[in-house]
């Protein structure tokens, strides 16, 4: 029994030490402050009735969190080893206040109306070599609506140094730095979604009626097979 206790204490100490060492600034380096924000020309009104959401997984410290991304809001992912994602959804199809998710999850979100915008943005603390004068990066991402989907790209990078090096600003175009996730494409606007729902409802009604009779003619309308009952 004593030996088992000693082993458990040893394992606990190892775990604590590993966690502490993970938060210690590496030798011969200094912290790089990185501020990430998302904006667009319409104050994130990327499309009538659409919203961007930030999500970071749960981990050793804190819980998973989903939050609405607003212009100039600094993105955060909680603990530095958490994963971070940006999603978007039409407001009439998704309500964050009624969305339940696992706060202990380390997995991406799962909801039929949440579309992954990107998983290539990584807020958090970084370290650079002590000889590197870089101390801050301010990165601005922009979202825009194109080809029936919301897209995102890195539009600006501002670097600040701790020596006489002047601040440096770089601007980018969507063609250079687009990081939109492949599976975020959505070819239906809210109006098109409503039209398709009506077509589906009509097809169901016709199908229900067709089951009541063995006679009739079938025609194809907008890709739907419709049975006209005689």
Buried (B, 14 or more C-beta within 10 A) or exposed (E): EEEEEEEEEEEEEEEEEEEEEEEEEEEEBBEBEBEBBBBBEEEBEBBEEBBBBBBBBBBEEBBBBBEEBBEEBEBBBBBBEBBBBBBBBBBEBBEEEEBEBEEEBEEEBEBEBBBBBBBBBBBBEEEBEEEEBBBBBBBBBBBBBEEEBBBBBBBBBBBBBEEEEEEEEEEBEBEEBBBBBEEBEBEEBBEEBEEEEEBEEBBEEBEEEBEEEEEBEEEEEEEEEBBEEE
